[in-house]
Amino acid sequence: MGKSKGARITITLECECRSKSNSDKRANGIFRYTSSKNRRNTPNRIELRKFCRQCNCHAIFKEIK
């Protein structure tokens, strides 16, 4: 019998500066992180501070998926 996925899902984090400049959500060349979160504990979208290669500094990455 297989296990169910449960509440943990995979999310995509995108830099705040890149999402403002490009209106297309899935444009090529945008730096993204992938992570996972528990849907029950954090139902809202996550915002994490990570390093962005485009900005060359630490920036806020927001969940897009």
A tleap script that builds the chain and sets N, CA, C and O, in Angstrom:
source leaprc.protein.ff14SB
mol = sequence {
  NMET GLY LYS SER LYS GLY ALA ARG ILE THR
  ILE THR LEU GLU CYS GLU CYS ARG SER LYS
  SER ASN SER ASP LYS ARG ALA ASN GLY ILE
  PHE ARG TYR THR SER SER LYS ASN ARG ARG
  ASN THR PRO ASN ARG ILE GLU LEU ARG LYS
  PHE CYS ARG GLN CYS ASN CYS HIE ALA ILE
  PHE LYS GLU ILE CLYS
}
set mol.1.N position { 0.824 -1.165 0.000 }
set mol.1.CA position { 0.000 0.000 0.000 }
set mol.1.C position { 0.881 1.245 0.000 }
set mol.1.O position { 1.807 1.341 0.805 }
set mol.2.N position { 0.607 2.200 -0.891 }
set mol.2.CA position { 1.413 3.409 -0.993 }
set mol.2.C position { 1.024 4.455 0.045 }
set mol.2.O position { -0.114 4.503 0.513 }
set mol.3.N position { 1.978 5.273 0.384 }
set mol.3.CA position { 1.720 6.343 1.345 }
set mol.3.C position { 1.129 7.552 0.621 }
set mol.3.O position { 1.426 7.802 -0.547 }
set mol.4.N position { 0.291 8.291 1.335 }
set mol.4.CA position { -0.243 9.522 0.753 }
set mol.4.C position { 0.787 10.630 0.913 }
set mol.4.O position { 1.662 10.547 1.775 }
set mol.5.N position { 0.690 11.654 0.097 }
set mol.5.CA position { 1.644 12.755 0.149 }
set mol.5.C position { 1.555 13.520 1.453 }
set mol.5.O position { 2.568 14.022 1.939 }
set mol.6.N position { 0.390 13.620 2.022 }
set mol.6.CA position { 0.224 14.358 3.263 }
set mol.6.C position { 0.097 15.848 3.012 }
set mol.6.O position { -0.377 16.286 1.964 }
set mol.7.N position { 0.531 16.618 4.003 }
set mol.7.CA position { 0.359 18.062 3.935 }
set mol.7.C position { 1.577 18.768 3.360 }
set mol.7.O position { 1.511 19.968 3.094 }
set mol.8.N position { 2.695 18.062 3.156 }
set mol.8.CA position { 3.923 18.704 2.679 }
set mol.8.C position { 3.884 18.836 1.158 }
set mol.8.O position { 3.644 17.863 0.443 }
set mol.9.N position { 4.129 20.077 0.669 }
set mol.9.CA position { 4.115 20.353 -0.768 }
set mol.9.C position { 5.402 21.063 -1.171 }
set mol.9.O position { 6.081 21.663 -0.338 }
set mol.10.N position { 5.729 20.987 -2.457 }
set mol.10.CA position { 6.896 21.674 -3.005 }
set mol.10.C position { 6.474 23.043 -3.504 }
set mol.10.O position { 5.461 23.184 -4.189 }
set mol.11.N position { 7.270 24.061 -3.150 }
set mol.11.CA position { 6.964 25.427 -3.555 }
set mol.11.C position { 8.146 26.016 -4.314 }
set mol.11.O position { 9.266 25.514 -4.212 }
set mol.12.N position { 7.900 27.073 -5.071 }
set mol.12.CA position { 8.931 27.792 -5.814 }
set mol.12.C position { 9.021 29.207 -5.268 }
set mol.12.O position { 8.008 29.886 -5.101 }
set mol.13.N position { 10.256 29.648 -4.989 }
set mol.13.CA position { 10.496 30.993 -4.469 }
set mol.13.C position { 11.185 31.820 -5.536 }
set mol.13.O position { 12.148 31.365 -6.152 }
set mol.14.N position { 10.695 33.041 -5.760 }
set mol.14.CA position { 11.258 33.929 -6.777 }
set mol.14.C position { 11.616 35.263 -6.142 }
set mol.14.O position { 10.930 35.739 -5.237 }
set mol.15.N position { 12.706 35.863 -6.629 }
set mol.15.CA position { 13.183 37.128 -6.086 }
set mol.15.C position { 12.169 38.243 -6.346 }
set mol.15.O position { 11.530 38.296 -7.397 }
set mol.16.N position { 12.041 39.121 -5.370 }
set mol.16.CA position { 11.097 40.227 -5.469 }
set mol.16.C position { 11.460 41.189 -6.598 }
set mol.16.O position { 10.572 41.683 -7.294 }
set mol.17.N position { 12.741 41.460 -6.788 }
set mol.17.CA position { 13.176 42.414 -7.815 }
set mol.17.C position { 12.899 41.891 -9.227 }
set mol.17.O position { 12.536 42.669 -10.109 }
set mol.18.N position { 13.064 40.594 -9.449 }
set mol.18.CA position { 12.840 40.010 -10.771 }
set mol.18.C position { 11.361 39.909 -11.098 }
set mol.18.O position { 10.977 40.041 -12.260 }
set mol.19.N position { 10.531 39.679 -10.102 }
set mol.19.CA position { 9.097 39.554 -10.370 }
set mol.19.C position { 8.481 40.909 -10.717 }
set mol.19.O position { 7.476 40.965 -11.426 }
set mol.20.N position { 9.075 42.007 -10.223 }
set mol.20.CA position { 8.564 43.336 -10.551 }
set mol.20.C position { 8.894 43.726 -11.988 }
set mol.20.O position { 8.064 44.312 -12.683 }
set mol.21.N position { 10.113 43.399 -12.432 }
set mol.21.CA position { 10.554 43.850 -13.751 }
set mol.21.C position { 9.929 43.052 -14.887 }
set mol.21.O position { 9.717 43.595 -15.971 }
set mol.22.N position { 9.626 41.770 -14.663 }
set mol.22.CA position { 9.037 40.928 -15.710 }
set mol.22.C position { 7.576 40.675 -15.401 }
set mol.22.O position { 7.236 40.228 -14.305 }
set mol.23.N position { 6.713 40.956 -16.359 }
set mol.23.CA position { 5.298 40.694 -16.166 }
set mol.23.C position { 4.979 39.218 -16.406 }
set mol.23.O position { 4.018 38.694 -15.842 }
set mol.24.N position { 5.790 38.533 -17.252 }
set mol.24.CA position { 5.579 37.112 -17.524 }
set mol.24.C position { 6.085 36.299 -16.338 }
set mol.24.O position { 7.246 36.420 -15.946 }
set mol.25.N position { 5.207 35.465 -15.766 }
set mol.25.CA position { 5.566 34.715 -14.573 }
set mol.25.C position { 6.595 33.630 -14.843 }
set mol.25.O position { 7.391 33.320 -13.957 }
set mol.26.N position { 6.609 33.053 -16.016 }
set mol.26.CA position { 7.486 31.932 -16.335 }
set mol.26.C position { 8.546 32.292 -17.377 }
set mol.26.O position { 8.867 31.469 -18.235 }
set mol.27.N position { 9.088 33.493 -17.319 }
set mol.27.CA position { 10.122 33.905 -18.266 }
set mol.27.C position { 11.430 33.182 -17.979 }
set mol.27.O position { 11.695 32.823 -16.832 }
set mol.28.N position { 12.254 32.961 -19.004 }
set mol.28.CA position { 13.533 32.288 -18.837 }
set mol.28.C position { 14.557 33.235 -18.225 }
set mol.28.O position { 14.466 34.452 -18.390 }
set mol.29.N position { 15.531 32.670 -17.518 }
set mol.29.CA position { 16.625 33.447 -16.980 }
set mol.29.C position { 16.366 34.057 -15.616 }
set mol.29.O position { 17.177 34.851 -15.138 }
set mol.30.N position { 15.270 33.711 -14.984 }
set mol.30.CA position { 14.967 34.233 -13.647 }
set mol.30.C position { 15.459 33.219 -12.630 }
set mol.30.O position { 15.194 32.023 -12.751 }
set mol.31.N position { 16.178 33.708 -11.626 }
set mol.31.CA position { 16.728 32.823 -10.604 }
set mol.31.C position { 15.658 32.496 -9.570 }
set mol.31.O position { 15.002 33.396 -9.045 }
set mol.32.N position { 15.479 31.204 -9.275 }
set mol.32.CA position { 14.476 30.737 -8.331 }
set mol.32.C position { 15.053 29.697 -7.397 }
set mol.32.O position { 16.017 29.013 -7.741 }
set mol.33.N position { 14.477 29.575 -6.230 }
set mol.33.CA position { 14.765 28.501 -5.278 }
set mol.33.C position { 13.542 27.614 -5.196 }
set mol.33.O position { 12.420 28.070 -5.413 }
set mol.34.N position { 13.757 26.341 -4.880 }
set mol.34.CA position { 12.644 25.447 -4.582 }
set mol.34.C position { 12.793 24.976 -3.151 }
set mol.34.O position { 13.905 24.791 -2.655 }
set mol.35.N position { 11.668 24.785 -2.496 }
set mol.35.CA position { 11.656 24.365 -1.109 }
set mol.35.C position { 10.366 23.602 -0.865 }
set mol.35.O position { 9.568 23.406 -1.781 }
set mol.36.N position { 10.168 23.180 0.356 }
set mol.36.CA position { 8.915 22.519 0.705 }
set mol.36.C position { 8.366 23.132 1.977 }
set mol.36.O position { 9.107 23.679 2.793 }
set mol.37.N position { 7.054 23.032 2.130 }
set mol.37.CA position { 6.417 23.555 3.329 }
set mol.37.C position { 5.250 22.652 3.699 }
set mol.37.O position { 4.727 21.909 2.868 }
set mol.38.N position { 4.860 22.733 4.950 }
set mol.38.CA position { 3.709 22.000 5.431 }
set mol.38.C position { 2.488 22.893 5.272 }
set mol.38.O position { 2.417 23.972 5.861 }
set mol.39.N position { 1.541 22.444 4.482 }
set mol.39.CA position { 0.353 23.242 4.156 }
set mol.39.C position { -0.502 23.520 5.392 }
set mol.39.O position { -1.136 24.571 5.479 }
set mol.40.N position { -0.525 22.597 6.340 }
set mol.40.CA position { -1.347 22.781 7.543 }
set mol.40.C position { -0.752 23.831 8.478 }
set mol.40.O position { -1.487 24.637 9.049 }
set mol.41.N position { 0.578 23.829 8.642 }
set mol.41.CA position { 1.214 24.767 9.569 }
set mol.41.C position { 1.353 26.165 8.991 }
set mol.41.O position { 1.237 27.147 9.723 }
set mol.42.N position { 1.599 26.274 7.682 }
set mol.42.CA position { 1.779 27.574 7.029 }
set mol.42.C position { 0.884 27.659 5.801 }
set mol.42.O position { 1.346 27.408 4.688 }
set mol.43.N position { -0.379 28.005 5.979 }
set mol.43.CA position { -1.287 28.084 4.828 }
set mol.43.C position { -1.029 29.296 3.935 }
set mol.43.O position { -1.390 29.283 2.758 }
set mol.44.N position { -0.405 30.350 4.485 }
set mol.44.CA position { -0.138 31.562 3.706 }
set mol.44.C position { 1.125 31.394 2.867 }
set mol.44.O position { 1.877 30.434 3.039 }
set mol.45.N position { 1.344 32.336 1.965 }
set mol.45.CA position { 2.551 32.302 1.132 }
set mol.45.C position { 3.774 32.676 1.963 }
set mol.45.O position { 3.709 33.550 2.828 }
set mol.46.N position { 4.895 31.998 1.685 }
set mol.46.CA position { 6.129 32.195 2.448 }
set mol.46.C position { 6.976 33.292 1.809 }
set mol.46.O position { 7.018 33.429 0.587 }
set mol.47.N position { 7.644 34.065 2.646 }
set mol.47.CA position { 8.632 35.051 2.208 }
set mol.47.C position { 9.929 34.763 2.968 }
set mol.47.O position { 9.955 34.833 4.196 }
set mol.48.N position { 11.003 34.441 2.246 }
set mol.48.CA position { 12.298 34.146 2.856 }
set mol.48.C position { 13.355 35.091 2.320 }
set mol.48.O position { 13.264 35.558 1.185 }
set mol.49.N position { 14.357 35.371 3.136 }
set mol.49.CA position { 15.458 36.236 2.733 }
set mol.49.C position { 16.614 35.339 2.292 }
set mol.49.O position { 17.211 34.639 3.110 }
set mol.50.N position { 16.926 35.364 0.985 }
set mol.50.CA position { 17.976 34.530 0.412 }
set mol.50.C position { 18.844 35.358 -0.526 }
set mol.50.O position { 18.523 36.505 -0.838 }
set mol.51.N position { 19.957 34.758 -0.974 }
set mol.51.CA position { 20.876 35.468 -1.864 }
set mol.51.C position { 20.366 35.398 -3.301 }
set mol.51.O position { 20.005 34.328 -3.789 }
set mol.52.N position { 20.340 36.544 -3.970 }
set mol.52.CA position { 19.922 36.638 -5.365 }
set mol.52.C position { 21.144 36.946 -6.224 }
set mol.52.O position { 21.852 37.921 -5.973 }
set mol.53.N position { 21.388 36.129 -7.220 }
set mol.53.CA position { 22.536 36.345 -8.107 }
set mol.53.C position { 22.331 37.537 -9.030 }
set mol.53.O position { 23.300 38.180 -9.434 }
set mol.54.N position { 21.095 37.837 -9.364 }
set mol.54.CA position { 20.812 38.975 -10.240 }
set mol.54.C position { 21.067 40.296 -9.518 }
set mol.54.O position { 21.648 41.216 -10.094 }
set mol.55.N position { 20.636 40.393 -8.259 }
set mol.55.CA position { 20.830 41.605 -7.454 }
set mol.55.C position { 22.221 41.658 -6.834 }
set mol.55.O position { 22.727 42.732 -6.510 }
set mol.56.N position { 22.834 40.487 -6.673 }
set mol.56.CA position { 24.124 40.323 -6.009 }
set mol.56.C position { 24.045 40.769 -4.542 }
set mol.56.O position { 24.987 41.353 -4.007 }
set mol.57.N position { 22.914 40.485 -3.910 }
set mol.57.CA position { 22.741 40.787 -2.487 }
set mol.57.C position { 21.608 39.892 -1.942 }
set mol.57.O position { 20.941 39.183 -2.696 }
set mol.58.N position { 21.415 39.945 -0.644 }
set mol.58.CA position { 20.317 39.200 -0.046 }
set mol.58.C position { 19.022 39.974 -0.272 }
set mol.58.O position { 18.944 41.177 -0.022 }
set mol.59.N position { 18.018 39.262 -0.745 }
set mol.59.CA position { 16.732 39.890 -1.063 }
set mol.59.C position { 15.605 38.989 -0.587 }
set mol.59.O position { 15.831 37.839 -0.212 }
set mol.60.N position { 14.405 39.513 -0.606 }
set mol.60.CA position { 13.231 38.753 -0.197 }
set mol.60.C position { 12.740 37.928 -1.378 }
set mol.60.O position { 12.497 38.451 -2.466 }
set mol.61.N position { 12.599 36.636 -1.142 }
set mol.61.CA position { 12.062 35.710 -2.134 }
set mol.61.C position { 10.660 35.337 -1.716 }
set mol.61.O position { 10.433 34.925 -0.578 }
set mol.62.N position { 9.701 35.482 -2.645 }
set mol.62.CA position { 8.298 35.197 -2.349 }
set mol.62.C position { 7.874 33.917 -3.049 }
set mol.62.O position { 8.389 33.568 -4.111 }
set mol.63.N position { 6.938 33.235 -2.439 }
set mol.63.CA position { 6.411 31.989 -3.000 }
set mol.63.C position { 5.513 32.305 -4.192 }
set mol.63.O position { 4.622 33.150 -4.105 }
set mol.64.N position { 5.762 31.611 -5.315 }
set mol.64.CA position { 4.917 31.820 -6.489 }
set mol.64.C position { 4.107 30.572 -6.823 }
set mol.64.O position { 3.094 30.660 -7.518 }
set mol.65.N position { 4.535 29.427 -6.343 }
set mol.65.CA position { 3.806 28.187 -6.638 }
set mol.65.C position { 3.953 27.220 -5.503 }
set mol.65.O position { 3.412 26.116 -5.559 }
savepdb mol mol.pdb
quit
